[in-house]
Amino acid sequence: MESILSAREIDQLVAWGGKTGPESLGSVQTFLDRYVALRDGTDPGRADQREADRAAASTLESRHIVTPAQPTPEPAPQPPAMHA
């Protein structure tokens, strides 16, 4: 199976337009929104590409460009407060 995303395509995906710090947040959000659409198949205009889109999302994950969200663990129960 050939690579879904070439190194050049990945560079294009992660290029934030030379912005750094807070100025890059909009670009990062756009990238993450696009990743989620690839992963979840939520773009109706790409219905015929869902399998390839999921494979592309998996490629981003396997290359550690994104880390899929993990469920938030339940906080450990706190012992009851002792009253003196």
Backbone as CSV, one residue per row, in Angstrom:
resi,resn,N_x,N_y,N_z,CA_x,CA_y,CA_z,C_x,C_y,C_z
1,MET,0.851,-1.186,0.000,0.000,0.000,0.000,0.889,1.239,0.000
2,GLU,0.612,2.147,-0.881,1.432,3.349,-0.922,1.007,4.333,0.156
3,SER,1.919,5.200,0.510,1.646,6.191,1.551,0.488,7.087,1.124
4,ILE,-0.415,7.346,2.050,-1.563,8.200,1.766,-1.126,9.654,1.626
5,LEU,-0.258,10.094,2.520,0.214,11.480,2.499,1.725,11.494,2.297
6,SER,2.171,12.255,1.341,3.609,12.402,1.141,4.153,13.394,2.168
7,ALA,5.460,13.398,2.331,6.080,14.346,3.261,5.728,15.777,2.864
8,ARG,5.680,16.059,1.573,5.345,17.414,1.113,3.916,17.776,1.505
9,GLU,2.983,16.828,1.334,1.599,17.106,1.703,1.468,17.356,3.200
10,ILE,2.207,16.603,3.993,2.174,16.816,5.436,2.758,18.180,5.770
11,ASP,3.855,18.544,5.118,4.422,19.877,5.344,3.400,20.963,5.025
12,GLN,2.622,20.758,3.968,1.607,21.739,3.597,0.498,21.783,4.635
13,LEU,0.151,20.636,5.196,-0.900,20.606,6.211,-0.478,21.313,7.489
14,VAL,0.791,21.175,7.866,1.218,21.711,9.152,1.883,23.075,9.048
15,ALA,1.957,23.641,7.859,2.538,24.975,7.714,1.541,26.000,8.249
16,TRP,1.956,26.763,9.218,1.052,27.722,9.857,1.201,29.111,9.259
17,GLY,1.715,29.199,8.064,1.835,30.490,7.402,2.848,31.401,8.064
18,GLY,3.870,30.836,8.689,4.914,31.623,9.323,4.490,32.249,10.637
19,LYS,3.320,31.931,11.107,2.834,32.511,12.357,3.337,31.686,13.531
20,THR,3.543,32.360,14.642,3.971,31.671,15.854,3.138,32.177,17.024
21,GLY,3.201,31.442,18.110,2.511,31.859,19.317,1.017,32.008,19.096
22,PRO,0.403,32.958,19.786,-1.049,33.127,19.696,-1.550,33.389,18.276
23,GLU,-0.700,33.973,17.429,-1.112,34.254,16.054,-1.372,32.980,15.258
24,SER,-0.808,31.857,15.686,-0.964,30.604,14.943,-2.229,29.834,15.327
25,LEU,-2.947,30.275,16.337,-4.089,29.512,16.831,-5.164,29.276,15.781
26,GLY,-5.459,30.261,14.964,-6.479,30.086,13.928,-6.077,29.008,12.936
27,SER,-4.808,29.005,12.524,-4.331,27.987,11.586,-4.339,26.611,12.219
28,VAL,-3.945,26.533,13.473,-3.939,25.245,14.172,-5.372,24.733,14.297
29,GLN,-6.313,25.603,14.621,-7.708,25.189,14.744,-8.237,24.678,13.407
30,THR,-7.891,25.354,12.316,-8.314,24.907,10.989,-7.751,23.525,10.688
31,PHE,-6.467,23.320,10.992,-5.843,22.020,10.781,-6.572,20.938,11.579
32,LEU,-6.845,21.208,12.856,-7.515,20.212,13.694,-8.939,19.930,13.212
33,ASP,-9.637,20.978,12.773,-10.987,20.782,12.228,-10.941,19.877,11.000
34,ARG,-9.938,20.095,10.147,-9.808,19.271,8.944,-9.438,17.835,9.304
35,TYR,-8.571,17.666,10.285,-8.207,16.326,10.749,-9.456,15.590,11.265
36,VAL,-10.257,16.258,12.082,-11.469,15.634,12.624,-12.416,15.246,11.487
37,ALA,-12.548,16.109,10.490,-13.412,15.786,9.349,-12.885,14.560,8.600
38,LEU,-11.557,14.451,8.446,-10.973,13.265,7.822,-11.260,12.025,8.662
39,ARG,-10.995,12.144,9.949,-11.137,11.012,10.866,-12.578,10.541,10.980
40,ASP,-13.510,11.483,11.099,-14.903,11.141,11.379,-15.778,11.060,10.134
41,GLY,-15.257,11.493,8.992,-16.051,11.444,7.768,-17.246,12.359,7.789
42,THR,-17.084,13.555,8.356,-18.222,14.461,8.529,-18.418,15.466,7.394
43,ASP,-17.528,15.459,6.397,-17.679,16.383,5.277,-18.565,15.724,4.217
44,PRO,-19.822,16.178,4.066,-20.724,15.525,3.116,-20.216,15.585,1.676
45,GLY,-19.403,16.563,1.362,-18.860,16.680,0.016,-17.790,15.642,-0.286
46,ARG,-17.349,14.914,0.739,-16.307,13.912,0.553,-16.812,12.508,0.885
47,ALA,-18.116,12.312,0.773,-18.709,11.015,1.125,-18.063,9.869,0.357
48,ASP,-17.701,10.103,-0.900,-17.098,9.040,-1.702,-15.623,8.826,-1.375
49,GLN,-15.063,9.643,-0.497,-13.645,9.549,-0.132,-13.438,9.118,1.316
50,ARG,-14.480,8.678,1.989,-14.380,8.427,3.437,-13.304,7.418,3.792
51,GLU,-13.192,6.339,3.049,-12.180,5.333,3.361,-10.776,5.927,3.244
52,ALA,-10.521,6.665,2.176,-9.213,7.294,1.992,-8.972,8.364,3.056
53,ASP,-10.022,9.107,3.418,-9.878,10.141,4.444,-9.522,9.527,5.794
54,ARG,-10.170,8.433,6.148,-9.842,7.765,7.417,-8.415,7.242,7.391
55,ALA,-7.999,6.719,6.250,-6.614,6.248,6.123,-5.639,7.412,6.277
56,ALA,-5.990,8.568,5.728,-5.133,9.749,5.870,-5.045,10.178,7.328
57,ALA,-6.174,10.157,8.037,-6.170,10.503,9.466,-5.309,9.513,10.237
58,SER,-5.405,8.238,9.906,-4.574,7.224,10.569,-3.099,7.451,10.294
59,THR,-2.773,7.906,9.081,-1.383,8.208,8.752,-0.865,9.355,9.606
60,LEU,-1.674,10.398,9.775,-1.266,11.508,10.631,-1.026,11.025,12.062
61,GLU,-1.869,10.121,12.534,-1.724,9.575,13.886,-0.472,8.701,13.991
62,SER,-0.251,7.833,13.010,0.898,6.924,13.078,2.222,7.675,12.994
63,ARG,2.205,8.842,12.365,3.421,9.665,12.280,3.526,10.645,13.450
64,HIS,2.611,10.531,14.392,2.599,11.354,15.607,2.481,12.841,15.308
65,ILE,1.773,13.154,14.233,1.477,14.550,13.920,0.287,15.001,14.745
66,VAL,-0.642,14.092,14.968,-1.763,14.323,15.875,-1.868,13.109,16.789
67,THR,-2.420,13.328,17.940,-2.695,12.240,18.870,-4.195,12.214,19.079
68,PRO,-4.830,11.084,18.778,-6.282,11.036,18.958,-6.653,11.300,20.412
69,ALA,-7.763,11.957,20.586,-8.232,12.266,21.943,-8.522,10.965,22.684
70,GLN,-8.139,10.934,23.914,-8.417,9.803,24.786,-9.551,10.200,25.723
71,PRO,-10.385,9.238,26.093,-11.450,9.585,27.045,-10.847,10.114,28.339
72,THR,-11.466,11.115,28.890,-11.005,11.682,30.155,-11.359,10.719,31.275
73,PRO,-10.352,10.285,32.047,-10.671,9.352,33.133,-11.482,10.040,34.221
74,GLU,-12.302,9.254,34.861,-13.075,9.769,35.981,-12.114,10.113,37.113
75,PRO,-12.337,11.233,37.789,-11.451,11.554,38.916,-11.612,10.516,40.023
76,ALA,-10.504,10.272,40.707,-10.545,9.314,41.822,-11.433,9.873,42.916
77,PRO,-12.224,9.003,43.555,-13.078,9.496,44.644,-12.216,10.018,45.793
78,GLN,-12.677,11.084,46.377,-11.960,11.691,47.497,-12.477,11.076,48.802
79,PRO,-11.565,10.820,49.749,-12.040,10.285,51.029,-12.884,11.346,51.737
80,PRO,-13.827,10.907,52.542,-14.666,11.873,53.254,-13.804,12.730,54.182
81,ALA,-14.186,13.983,54.304,-13.454,14.889,55.185,-13.672,14.467,56.634
82,MET,-12.615,14.540,57.386,-12.707,14.181,58.798,-12.931,15.457,59.592
83,HIS,-13.910,15.448,60.441,-14.216,16.616,61.263,-13.627,16.391,62.656
84,ALA,-12.983,17.414,63.166,-12.361,17.286,64.497,-13.300,17.699,65.599
